[in-house]
Amino acid sequence: MELSERLQKIPPYLFVELDRLKNEKIKQGVEVIDLGIGDPDLPTPSEIVEVAKKALEKASNHRYPSNVGSIVYRKACVNYFKRRFGVTFDPEIEVLALIGSKEGIAHFPLAFINPEDIVLCPDPAYPVYHLGTIFTDGIPYYVPLTWENEFLPDLGSIPENIFRKTKILWLNYPNNPTTATASKEFFKEVIKLAKKYDFIIAHDAAYVEIYFEDPPLSIFEVNGAKEVAIEFHSLSKTFCMTGWRIGFAVGNSFLISALAKVKSNIDSGVFTAIQEAGTYALENLENLTTSIKNTLKKRRDLVVEELKKLGFEFKVPKATFYIWVKVPKNYSSQEFCKKLLDEKAIVVTPGVGFGKYGEGYFRIALTVEEKKLKEAIQRLSTLKL
């Protein structure tokens, strides 16, 4: 038996050695502080759980769900969008329920990419953008996100012949792993290019509700976006619901219908009971998320202050629950992360794991309680470099 050529194109897992060291430490009885996982440690708000419990008891919810999502859930998505961004969508044709945004992002290229088509993928980035491209036999063209450019893609550096072959441009703001946010001026520039070269903008907005200063933007707050864009939203980070697997896509009706067609041949939709919980969450977002954001802000402020004292270089995150930090001189990102785990039992993510241009950085996830963050900082302060 032999793996498909597509699967053989998937790069090897970079964190095998770090995982081995982590498990070895745990077996030795060492308390490992894991700041590598982007999975909220806070529980899903109890009100959402109660709604789900009641929904589970409804016999009508035990059958196949609507593949595109219940109209009640889709209307909740639309109402949220109107409240938050001032943009109106048609719940019948411009919204699609997803089994978490990752699923939608991975499947979206199947609707539009033919072999040899180019997909512009940011680097460093969430791996699913380029992996979804590889699974369609498309060609990922990596666009660097650099410190000097505020971790926005330098669109002017992309050759015209590449733009002419481009089918999709992936964006992600607020950004994982760099924590950067995007302005209206940036989105305007991107929309102008998409119209000029006839490509799709696919925007992953999974962290749009995890912010500490001004609310981040939706691309649809910019005129013309509906002509060229689709945006992916997730309830995972917003409501600490990563295990529930629910999200949604909004945007151009043709793009939504194309993704719906792919999904109708692959999955059977989101469990309706989960959609009921998601509906409640979106309808009560403002009340349910204040405590979550306040907790994450306290963690951010604590770690930012201590990292500055220790002399680390980074941009203070305005959104997400990550901190993207420059690796100390004379270390690669993997070398530094391995040293930190081996000597201080702290797990952080090497930047190179997010792509070539992530080299020179490491990512801290603020997904442990404040007490453990303080302990991690204390250990870090004693690390000999």
Helices and strands as residue ranges (DSSP letters): H 5-8, H 16-27, E 33-34, H 46-56, G 59-62, H 71-85, E 95-98, H 101-107, G 108-111, E 118-123, H 128-134, E 139-144, G 147-149, G 155-157, H 160-165, E 166-172, H 184-197, E 200-204, G 219-221, H 225-228, E 229-234, E 247-251, H 253-264, H 272-283, H 285-309, E 322-326, H 333-344, E 346-347, E 349-350, G 351-354, G 356-358, E 361-365, H 370-381
